[in-house]
């Protein structure tokens, strides 16, 4: 039975194991994951017993904006609506009920997020990458 949790005090090595399935998360370390968890406003995890098999996180001001990051489901559990449940639990979270706009950064799975009501046509954004600028110096 899949259980969902908002606790952040789990072993970050489990998250790094989950991240290993995603090309966008390559190179993430246990220490960095530990620090990221400590500084994230809301975490939503999915568990099969003691196995972390789904994750998503939110950075927010709790009023105007919230950004959703790192939504991932273990490949062994994909196709069971776990990603959808993680997203719905984030969007319906009582602490986020006042948030006007949820931002989502993703490189893939756009069709999945569009089914949840996200649109790629409404907002634009810009990004500054530290690694790119370090090479210019």
Backbone as a chain_set.jsonl record, in Angstrom:
{"seq": "XXXXXXXXXXXXXXXXXXXXXXXXXXXXXXXXXXXXXXXXXXXXXXXXXXXXXXXXXXXXXXXXXXXXXXXXXXXXXXXXXXXXXXXXXXXXXXXXXXXXXXXXXXXXXXXXXXXXXXXXXXXXXXXXXXXXXXXXX", "coords": {"N": [[0.827, -1.183, 0.0], [0.599, 2.165, -0.9], [1.872, 4.935, 0.771], [1.592, 8.36, 1.635], [3.532, 11.223, 2.528], [4.573, 14.185, 4.304], [6.865, 14.559, 5.598], [10.254, 15.557, 6.11], [12.438, 14.402, 7.171], [13.756, 12.091, 6.299], [16.156, 9.622, 5.132], [18.393, 11.118, 3.029], [19.832, 9.722, 1.144], [18.119, 7.924, 0.017], [16.595, 9.557, -1.608], [18.518, 10.424, -3.439], [19.018, 7.98, -4.665], [16.583, 7.666, -5.978], [16.679, 9.931, -7.637], [18.649, 9.074, -9.385], [17.392, 7.917, -11.518], [16.672, 9.924, -13.205], [17.699, 11.996, -15.816], [17.935, 14.771, -15.516], [18.712, 15.094, -12.932], [21.259, 14.251, -12.539], [24.356, 13.802, -10.902], [23.671, 14.784, -8.414], [24.162, 14.906, -4.923], [24.248, 13.171, -1.722], [24.743, 14.89, 0.439], [24.086, 17.408, -0.687], [21.383, 16.926, -1.263], [20.396, 16.613, 1.327], [20.738, 19.216, 2.362], [19.11, 20.629, 0.568], [16.564, 19.54, 1.2], [16.272, 20.527, 3.808], [15.906, 23.201, 3.302], [13.628, 23.474, 1.815], [10.246, 24.404, 1.346], [7.872, 22.806, 1.282], [7.461, 19.347, 1.164], [6.535, 16.467, -0.61], [6.159, 13.109, -0.359], [6.141, 9.7, -1.529], [5.667, 6.419, -0.451], [6.493, 2.973, -0.41], [6.203, 0.869, 1.882], [9.267, 0.956, 3.407], [10.509, 2.069, 1.289], [11.316, 4.786, -0.646], [9.486, 6.002, -3.242], [8.373, 8.021, -4.694], [8.401, 11.57, -5.225], [8.145, 15.086, -4.667], [8.531, 18.64, -4.569], [8.121, 21.944, -3.099], [8.722, 25.393, -3.369], [7.881, 28.412, -1.869], [5.981, 31.496, -1.229], [3.647, 31.329, 0.008], [1.463, 32.906, -0.619], [1.386, 34.472, -3.102], [2.999, 33.135, -5.079], [4.153, 29.874, -5.989], [6.585, 27.461, -6.589], [7.067, 24.422, -8.216], [9.071, 21.603, -7.959], [11.298, 18.959, -8.985], [9.635, 16.655, -9.321], [9.192, 13.284, -9.246], [8.918, 9.824, -9.979], [9.658, 6.544, -9.117], [10.708, 4.353, -11.691], [9.722, 1.709, -11.508], [7.248, 2.057, -10.406], [5.785, 3.711, -11.975], [2.925, 4.742, -13.912], [0.902, 4.191, -12.177], [-0.569, 6.257, -11.204], [0.752, 7.695, -9.237], [2.426, 9.919, -9.527], [0.48, 11.757, -10.327], [-1.061, 11.837, -7.998], [0.812, 12.912, -6.193], [1.144, 15.475, -7.325], [-1.532, 16.464, -7.161], [-1.897, 16.49, -4.405], [-0.079, 18.441, -3.722], [-1.122, 20.716, -5.125], [-3.624, 20.924, -3.888], [-3.002, 21.363, -1.27], [-3.561, 22.454, 2.056], [-1.966, 24.544, 3.14], [-1.249, 25.92, 0.911], [-3.442, 27.072, -0.21], [-4.025, 29.72, -0.76], [-2.321, 30.538, -2.724], [-1.721, 32.143, -5.778], [-0.483, 31.602, -8.318], [1.049, 28.731, -9.584], [4.208, 27.73, -10.437], [5.958, 25.686, -12.678], [8.781, 23.937, -13.413], [10.039, 22.093, -15.975], [11.591, 19.663, -18.057], [10.585, 17.698, -19.543], [7.741, 15.508, -20.008], [5.539, 17.161, -20.478], [2.918, 16.671, -21.446], [1.786, 15.152, -19.403], [1.642, 17.06, -17.307], [-0.001, 18.966, -18.485], [-2.435, 17.618, -18.514], [-3.125, 17.946, -15.904], [-3.824, 20.54, -15.808], [-1.889, 22.48, -16.233], [-0.308, 24.993, -18.224], [1.688, 25.733, -21.003], [1.66, 28.031, -22.405], [0.997, 30.406, -21.134], [2.786, 31.788, -19.456], [6.045, 33.243, -19.307], [9.531, 32.863, -18.774], [12.822, 33.386, -17.431], [16.204, 32.281, -17.129], [19.171, 31.993, -15.208], [22.25, 30.561, -15.279], [24.604, 29.331, -13.137], [26.815, 27.615, -13.7], [27.2, 27.992, -16.442], [27.996, 30.686, -16.576], [30.293, 30.668, -15.071], [32.099, 29.506, -16.757], [32.606, 31.541, -18.517], [34.268, 33.307, -17.292]], "CA": [[0.0, 0.0, 0.0], [1.378, 3.396, -1.014], [1.595, 5.933, 1.793], [2.127, 9.68, 1.321], [4.02, 11.915, 3.713], [5.195, 15.503, 4.138], [8.065, 14.602, 6.439], [11.51, 15.794, 5.403], [13.528, 13.848, 7.967], [14.144, 10.759, 5.846], [17.541, 9.501, 4.672], [18.503, 11.699, 1.688], [20.4, 8.74, 0.212], [16.992, 7.35, -0.708], [16.229, 10.502, -2.655], [19.571, 10.363, -4.46], [18.746, 6.746, -5.404], [15.459, 7.977, -6.858], [17.19, 10.877, -8.632], [19.498, 8.376, -10.361], [16.548, 7.543, -12.647], [16.339, 11.12, -13.991], [18.878, 12.68, -16.361], [18.01, 16.14, -15.012], [19.208, 15.091, -11.555], [22.575, 13.592, -12.475], [25.374, 14.49, -10.124], [23.203, 15.222, -7.102], [24.803, 14.15, -3.849], [23.498, 13.01, -0.484], [24.883, 16.122, 1.231], [23.278, 18.452, -1.335], [19.969, 16.576, -1.067], [20.091, 16.907, 2.735], [20.61, 20.667, 2.485], [17.933, 21.02, -0.196], [15.387, 19.189, 1.995], [16.19, 21.435, 4.955], [15.541, 24.539, 2.851], [12.431, 23.396, 0.982], [9.065, 24.757, 2.125], [6.938, 21.684, 1.372], [7.89, 18.111, 0.505], [5.513, 15.43, -0.691], [6.816, 11.853, -0.709], [5.319, 8.493, -1.625], [6.428, 5.31, 0.107], [6.026, 1.594, -0.405], [6.936, 0.405, 3.057], [10.389, 1.849, 3.71], [11.11, 2.468, 0.014], [10.883, 6.034, -1.256], [9.259, 5.751, -4.665], [7.86, 9.214, -5.344], [8.863, 12.786, -4.552], [7.933, 16.396, -5.261], [8.784, 19.668, -3.567], [7.599, 23.271, -3.389], [9.269, 26.618, -2.781], [6.725, 29.303, -1.94], [5.731, 32.569, -0.271], [2.346, 30.937, 0.55], [0.429, 33.866, -0.971], [1.336, 34.804, -4.523], [3.656, 32.197, -5.983], [4.772, 28.625, -5.53], [7.235, 26.742, -7.684], [7.1, 22.978, -7.994], [10.347, 21.083, -8.443], [11.803, 17.602, -8.73], [8.604, 15.624, -9.264], [9.782, 12.064, -9.796], [8.381, 8.547, -9.511], [10.496, 5.403, -9.466], [10.18, 3.682, -12.883], [8.976, 0.503, -11.138], [5.929, 2.444, -9.903], [5.117, 4.608, -12.915], [1.693, 4.223, -14.484], [-0.034, 3.872, -11.093], [-1.122, 7.553, -10.781], [1.462, 8.22, -8.074], [2.81, 11.288, -9.877], [-0.747, 12.56, -10.284], [-1.423, 12.033, -6.589], [1.77, 13.86, -5.616], [0.799, 16.804, -7.822], [-2.824, 16.891, -6.608], [-1.7, 16.783, -2.983], [0.592, 19.745, -3.683], [-2.048, 21.765, -5.563], [-4.74, 21.011, -2.946], [-2.489, 21.442, 0.092], [-4.184, 23.569, 2.786], [-1.038, 25.657, 3.331], [-1.052, 26.591, -0.376], [-4.772, 27.39, -0.745], [-4.083, 31.127, -1.146], [-1.356, 30.787, -3.8], [-2.343, 32.525, -7.046], [0.146, 30.948, -9.465], [2.037, 27.675, -9.384], [5.168, 27.625, -11.527], [6.493, 24.334, -12.801], [9.913, 23.847, -14.329], [10.2, 20.713, -16.417], [12.199, 19.471, -19.377], [9.834, 16.655, -20.252], [6.453, 15.149, -19.399], [4.587, 18.254, -20.59], [1.558, 16.148, -21.62], [1.332, 14.765, -18.062], [1.29, 18.259, -16.553], [-1.145, 19.601, -19.149], [-3.631, 16.915, -18.037], [-3.415, 18.466, -14.569], [-4.245, 21.926, -15.95], [-0.782, 23.394, -16.479], [-0.238, 25.488, -19.589], [2.99, 26.265, -21.393], [1.46, 29.221, -23.22], [0.568, 31.568, -20.378], [3.85, 32.502, -18.768], [7.404, 33.094, -19.791], [10.502, 33.017, -17.708], [14.222, 33.443, -17.809], [17.041, 31.521, -16.21], [20.587, 32.316, -15.132], [22.929, 29.33, -14.862], [25.928, 29.589, -12.562], [27.842, 26.847, -14.411], [27.436, 28.632, -17.741], [28.708, 31.946, -16.369], [31.625, 30.38, -14.534], [32.955, 29.21, -17.916], [32.892, 32.79, -19.214], [35.248, 34.106, -16.514]], "C": [[0.877, 1.254, 0.0], [0.912, 4.384, 0.05], [2.259, 7.246, 1.383], [2.503, 10.39, 2.606], [4.56, 13.289, 3.326], [6.466, 15.623, 4.966], [9.31, 14.772, 5.577], [12.685, 15.107, 6.081], [13.869, 12.411, 7.587], [15.581, 10.79, 5.335], [17.651, 10.045, 3.248], [19.157, 10.762, 0.67], [19.282, 8.06, -0.584], [16.545, 8.262, -1.844], [17.262, 10.494, -3.781], [19.413, 9.093, -5.296], [17.613, 6.97, -6.402], [15.896, 8.926, -7.976], [18.023, 10.19, -9.715], [18.718, 7.957, -11.604], [16.262, 8.719, -13.583], [17.593, 11.811, -14.505], [19.038, 14.104, -15.832], [18.582, 16.217, -13.599], [20.593, 14.455, -11.434], [23.552, 14.452, -11.67], [24.913, 14.98, -8.761], [23.767, 14.304, -6.023], [23.903, 14.072, -2.625], [23.561, 14.295, 0.34], [24.052, 17.247, 0.629], [21.791, 18.187, -1.154], [19.538, 16.878, 0.369], [19.861, 18.409, 2.923], [19.373, 21.178, 1.749], [16.668, 20.732, 0.599], [15.195, 20.16, 3.158], [15.678, 22.814, 4.55], [14.341, 24.572, 1.917], [11.201, 23.63, 1.858], [8.114, 23.58, 2.33], [7.482, 20.519, 0.559], [6.718, 17.153, 0.509], [6.217, 14.163, -1.157], [5.796, 10.728, -0.776], [6.204, 7.306, -1.255], [5.712, 3.992, -0.117], [6.802, 0.925, 0.715], [8.012, 1.42, 3.403], [11.077, 2.367, 2.452], [10.486, 3.758, -0.498], [10.696, 5.787, -2.749], [8.615, 6.92, -5.391], [8.207, 10.444, -4.534], [8.441, 14.009, -5.363], [8.151, 17.434, -4.172], [8.324, 21.031, -4.058], [8.414, 24.328, -2.658], [8.187, 27.677, -2.943], [6.787, 30.452, -0.939], [4.367, 32.378, 0.397], [1.21, 31.904, 0.221], [0.322, 34.027, -2.484], [1.866, 33.7, -5.435], [4.157, 30.967, -5.245], [5.407, 27.984, -6.75], [7.39, 25.281, -7.281], [8.338, 22.422, -8.685], [10.465, 19.588, -8.188], [10.716, 16.541, -8.579], [9.146, 14.389, -9.978], [9.112, 10.843, -9.161], [9.313, 7.453, -10.007], [9.892, 4.692, -10.681], [9.379, 2.415, -12.579], [7.539, 0.801, -10.716], [5.178, 3.383, -10.852], [3.894, 3.928, -13.516], [0.65, 3.85, -13.438], [-0.652, 5.142, -10.495], [-0.434, 8.143, -9.558], [1.916, 9.653, -8.334], [1.614, 12.226, -9.834], [-1.147, 12.839, -8.843], [-0.475, 12.999, -5.894], [1.393, 15.275, -6.04], [-0.512, 17.301, -7.228], [-2.694, 17.244, -5.135], [-0.965, 18.107, -2.804], [-0.424, 20.847, -3.999], [-3.21, 21.977, -4.591], [-4.293, 21.192, -1.494], [-3.085, 22.652, 0.827], [-3.267, 24.769, 3.007], [-0.847, 26.479, 2.06], [-2.364, 27.089, -0.98], [-4.889, 28.833, -1.227], [-3.191, 31.432, -2.355], [-2.073, 31.038, -5.126], [-1.802, 31.743, -8.237], [1.158, 29.904, -9.011], [2.91, 27.618, -10.632], [5.731, 26.209, -11.51], [7.619, 24.374, -13.821], [10.105, 22.385, -14.684], [10.815, 20.69, -17.807], [11.437, 18.445, -20.2], [8.497, 16.438, -19.558], [5.419, 16.276, -19.476], [3.15, 17.754, -20.703], [0.97, 15.728, -20.269], [0.848, 15.996, -17.294], [0.116, 19.005, -17.178], [-2.456, 18.93, -18.724], [-4.062, 17.404, -16.655], [-3.799, 19.946, -14.608], [-3.131, 22.937, -16.147], [-0.745, 23.779, -17.954], [1.141, 26.053, -19.859], [2.853, 27.609, -22.093], [1.186, 30.493, -22.426], [1.709, 32.393, -19.795], [5.182, 32.293, -19.48], [8.337, 33.3, -18.619], [11.902, 33.079, -18.279], [15.011, 32.673, -16.767], [18.479, 32.025, -16.305], [21.275, 31.091, -14.57], [24.346, 29.633, -14.392], [27.037, 28.875, -13.341], [28.188, 27.49, -15.754], [28.27, 29.897, -17.582], [30.097, 31.737, -15.788], [32.605, 30.099, -15.672], [33.365, 30.478, -18.647], [33.976, 33.609, -18.525], [36.654, 33.705, -16.843]], "O": [[1.792, 1.377, 0.814], [-0.283, 4.635, 0.207], [3.365, 7.241, 0.844], [1.876, 10.189, 3.646], [4.95, 13.524, 2.182], [7.072, 16.693, 5.019], [9.415, 14.222, 4.481], [13.817, 15.217, 5.611], [14.228, 11.605, 8.446], [16.152, 11.862, 5.132], [17.049, 9.476, 2.337], [19.047, 10.986, -0.536], [19.487, 7.666, -1.732], [16.162, 7.791, -2.915], [16.898, 10.554, -4.956], [19.646, 9.119, -6.504], [17.684, 6.511, -7.542], [15.519, 8.738, -9.133], [18.092, 10.677, -10.844], [19.32, 7.672, -12.639], [15.67, 8.528, -14.645], [18.463, 12.177, -13.715], [20.161, 14.594, -15.713], [18.902, 17.307, -13.124], [21.041, 14.157, -10.327], [23.55, 15.679, -11.767], [25.714, 15.546, -8.018], [23.838, 13.087, -6.194], [22.924, 14.809, -2.507], [22.546, 14.738, 0.879], [23.378, 17.97, 1.362], [21.019, 19.117, -0.917], [18.424, 17.352, 0.592], [18.897, 18.816, 3.571], [18.67, 22.057, 2.248], [15.783, 21.585, 0.673], [14.07, 20.564, 3.452], [15.083, 23.518, 5.365], [14.069, 25.599, 1.294], [11.121, 23.118, 2.974], [7.605, 23.38, 3.434], [7.908, 20.684, -0.584], [5.995, 17.037, 1.499], [6.809, 14.145, -2.236], [4.731, 10.795, -0.162], [7.348, 7.21, -1.697], [4.487, 3.906, -0.026], [7.928, 0.469, 0.516], [7.723, 2.589, 3.659], [12.111, 3.03, 2.536], [9.284, 3.821, -0.753], [11.64, 5.407, -3.442], [8.337, 6.823, -6.586], [8.299, 10.384, -3.308], [8.389, 13.965, -6.592], [7.977, 17.145, -2.988], [8.158, 21.255, -5.257], [8.751, 24.175, -1.483], [7.632, 27.831, -4.03], [7.522, 30.408, 0.047], [3.977, 33.172, 1.253], [0.101, 31.74, 0.73], [-0.723, 33.746, -3.071], [1.246, 33.374, -6.446], [4.523, 31.009, -4.071], [4.814, 27.974, -7.829], [7.789, 24.959, -6.162], [8.613, 22.733, -9.844], [9.82, 19.034, -7.298], [10.871, 15.616, -7.781], [9.508, 14.44, -11.153], [8.786, 10.836, -7.974], [9.707, 7.439, -11.173], [8.685, 4.448, -10.706], [8.451, 2.083, -13.317], [6.705, -0.104, -10.673], [4.057, 3.798, -10.557], [3.833, 2.702, -13.617], [-0.376, 3.258, -13.772], [-1.2, 5.1, -9.393], [-1.001, 9.018, -8.904], [1.804, 10.507, -7.456], [1.721, 13.357, -9.36], [-1.531, 13.96, -8.51], [-0.913, 13.821, -5.09], [1.33, 16.176, -5.204], [-0.594, 18.462, -6.826], [-3.318, 18.198, -4.668], [-1.208, 18.82, -1.83], [-0.569, 21.799, -3.233], [-3.726, 23.089, -4.48], [-5.124, 21.175, -0.586], [-3.111, 23.755, 0.279], [-3.745, 25.902, 3.055], [-0.345, 27.602, 2.113], [-2.392, 27.488, -2.144], [-5.771, 29.139, -2.029], [-3.315, 32.504, -2.946], [-2.921, 30.25, -5.543], [-2.574, 31.273, -9.074], [2.009, 30.169, -8.162], [2.407, 27.474, -11.747], [5.947, 25.622, -10.45], [7.423, 24.798, -14.959], [10.309, 21.542, -13.81], [10.586, 21.584, -18.622], [11.627, 18.341, -21.412], [8.177, 17.144, -18.601], [4.521, 16.347, -18.638], [2.248, 18.351, -20.116], [-0.22, 15.93, -20.023], [-0.23, 15.977, -16.7], [-0.678, 19.614, -16.462], [-3.478, 19.603, -18.59], [-5.231, 17.287, -16.286], [-4.07, 20.543, -13.567], [-3.397, 24.136, -16.223], [-1.106, 22.985, -18.822], [1.696, 26.775, -19.031], [3.863, 28.265, -22.348], [1.148, 31.574, -23.015], [1.574, 33.609, -19.663], [5.396, 31.291, -20.161], [7.949, 33.856, -17.591], [12.12, 32.848, -19.469], [14.534, 32.444, -15.655], [18.934, 32.432, -17.374], [20.918, 30.625, -13.488], [25.176, 30.127, -15.155], [28.081, 29.467, -13.613], [29.354, 27.52, -16.147], [29.168, 30.145, -18.387], [30.986, 32.561, -16.003], [33.792, 30.411, -15.57], [34.385, 30.482, -19.336], [34.541, 34.519, -19.133], [37.6, 34.265, -16.29]]}, "num_chains": 1, "name": "protein.A"}
